[in-house]
């Protein structure tokens, strides 16, 4: 997920996203969840989740920590989140 954050809200966004990532990796369907700021622009971030199954992204979106994250960061972004397709899951490339 590619995100652009309001410059004065980067700290708030990162804190909420790291909290969400820590909870997310405890889910059985999530192998990894990273919060990656772009080196050339701290207001641009990528959130990258590696899901174990095709159903895991939908299950993740039902968790309390994800719902809290969406509410917390809603006004920190300059534009809506841009998701990349999960069809390029790592497990698909190696089967």
N, C-alpha and C positions, 0 to 999 in steps of 0.2 A: 504494500500500500504506500503510495507516494503522497506526502503531505507537505503543505506549506503552512507555516505557523506565523502568526503575527509576531514581529520582532520582540515586542515587549512581553510576550506570553510564552516564549520558548522554554523558560525554566518550569513554568506550570505544566506545559504540555509534556516535557520530558519526565517530570516527576510522576505524573499520572500514568504515562505510558510504561515506565519502568515498573511501577506497582502492578499494572495490568499484566505485563510480561512475566513477572515473578509468579503470579497466580496462574497464568495461562499454562506454563510449563508443568504445572502439577496435574493438568488434565490428561487423562489417558490417551486422548487423540492427538495431542500436540507433542512433537519431538523437540521442537526448538522454537523460540520466539525472540527476535532481536529488534532492538531500537537503534537505528543507524543514522546519526546525523551526517549530513554531507559536509566534507571538509572545506569546501569553498563557500558554503552558505549555511550557517547554523540554524537558519529558519526553515531549511528544507530537510526533511527526514524521510527515511524509509522504514516502515514496520514490516518485518519479514517473519512469517510464521511457516513452519514446516509441519504439515499435518500428516498423520499416520494413515488416515483413511479419507475417502471422499466425503463421508458424513461428518467428519470432525469439524470443518468450518461452521456448519450450521449449528452443531452442538455448542461450539465455543460462543456463538452469538446469543445463546440462551443463558449463559452464566451470569451470576450477579456481578462479578468483577468486570466483565465486558460491558454490561449495561451501565455500571457506575462510570467506567472509562468514557463511554460515549457521551454521557451527560456532563462529565467533568471537562472534557476537551472541546465540546461543541462550539464554544465561543472563542476558542484559541486559534482556530484555523482561518486562513484567509479565503480558502475555497473548500468545497466539499472534498472528502477523501476520494482518491482515485485507486480503485482496486485493480490488480492485475489478475488474470485468470489463474485459478488453481489447477488448470488442466496440465500445467507443466510441473506437477508434483515430482519430487525426486524419485519416488517409487515407480512412477510411470516410465522414467527414462531407463531404468535398470531391469525391467521385467522382460 
